[in-house]
Amino acid sequence: MSIDTARVFIGFDTKEVIAYHVLAQSILENASMPVQFTPIVLSNLKGIFERERNNLQSTEFSFSRFLVPALSGFEGWSLFMDCDMMLRADIAELWKLRDDRYAAMCVKHDYVPKIETKFLGQTQTKYEKKNWSSVILFNNAKCRALTQDYVNSATGLQLHQFKWLENDDLIGELPKEWNWLVNEYDYNPDARNVHFTDGGPYFEEYKDCDYADEWFAARERTLFVQQRA
């Protein structure tokens, strides 16, 4: 019998390198099951991901995230997460929510962003299904439309609004606590995964945001090294 392993793909951005590592640490220290990490790094995707940078892209992985099913060989399930997050619960709880009836599963946010610009002055784009794609459980075999060519050529809205699926009935819903939008939603002590969508506490202007103290504590644990006594 094969060992169930959570395959986790995390967007990596050279403007917020520490975010990736703290998110990975928060996953590892809460996990009760094996976890396999794959960072989605543009420099690792040369010859695979060939889109030119769009001025509306706030991160380097805005579109490359949709290569996850292809990078997974269109087999099994994979989880994608933006890097500007911190897991506060066992990833096994999220992994158990996989439902084979669906091609993809996400938190179906229904909100309008409160701000016009976010970290580093990036424009806060507003569109239907905003932030649905920031946490996605991909049922890879049912996502074969996300070929390398399609991901390289489709519009941003086609990708982020799940237009690559035949219909929205193929999108399963995850509880909102698994993608809790910091500052957009009120503080929630029961949030399972917090998403610093406007800007993480590693940016000076967001250092006092909700959950910042937890994030800085996680960063310290990420940097831990035991010295010789």
Buried (B, 14 or more C-beta within 10 A) or exposed (E): EEEEEBBBBBBBBEEBEBBBBBBBBBBBEBBEBEBEBBBBBBEEBEEBBEBEEEEEBBBBBBBBBBBBBBBBEBEBBBBBBBBBBBBBBBBBBBBEEBEEEBBBBBBBBEEEBEEEEBBEEBEBBEEEBBBBBBBBBBBBBBBEBBBBEBBBEBEBEBBBBBBBBEEEEBBBEBEBBBBBBBBBBEEBEEBBBBBBBBBBBBBEEBEEBBBBEBBEEBBEEBEEEEEEE
